[in-house]
Amino acid sequence: MSQVETKGRTLTFNIFRYDPQEAGDKPKMVKYQIEETPGMTVFIALNMLREHQDTSLQFDFVCRAGICGSCAMVINGFPTLACRTLTSKYAKGEITLMPLPGFELIGDLSVNTGKFMRELAERLKLWLHPVAEDANVHRLEAPMSPEEAAKLYELERCVECGVCVSACATKQMRDTFVGAVGMMKLARFELDTRDGRSVEDFYHVIGNQDGVFGCMTLLGCQDNCPKDLPHMQQIAYLRRKMAVAQI
């Protein structure tokens, strides 16, 4: 007996299109339609649209597994990863795609998160500052407890997708605010016993309205993080540390 093939429903994509490098181009929304397939993600749909309907469509991707963070965009009003968003979750079959706000636009859905993260790292000095000690290449590396390693690993899971930045109301109102990603990374080094910086050193970096005291606790970062990282827990931790440093 031959199996009867059933066609998937028709999805409608409303996609933001604008190429700032093209003279005379203006921002606009363009509608596309595509047949849904089982297990389809927004990322898969975008690839099919670019391959079969519009080769000029710009968006970013690398891993397709929610690890690189490249495909972050605003999907029906919520910043998230396209590769981890199933089209089946949208009952009406209508999906609107916008680029992440708060970043330099490259074109269409592609934004320059790399430039933002690099500037943030330079501004906050997001690298290990070893405890000053005599250099001895023959000395064994100091062991780290499993508990400390687990805490650092949890904060190292950040994929720098930029979702927390776009979901942050404070960041959208004040461009100088470091955002949850900056404070998460600083918390990682504050917890690291190998880092020689004191609480006072961290206070001079984020102990102000552009840092931990500027967060309005609206939970945009916590609610939208695709890796479910404990953003508010770390911001609260840093707040307590910064407050104690000034007593």
Disulfide bonds with the S-S distance in Angstrom:
none
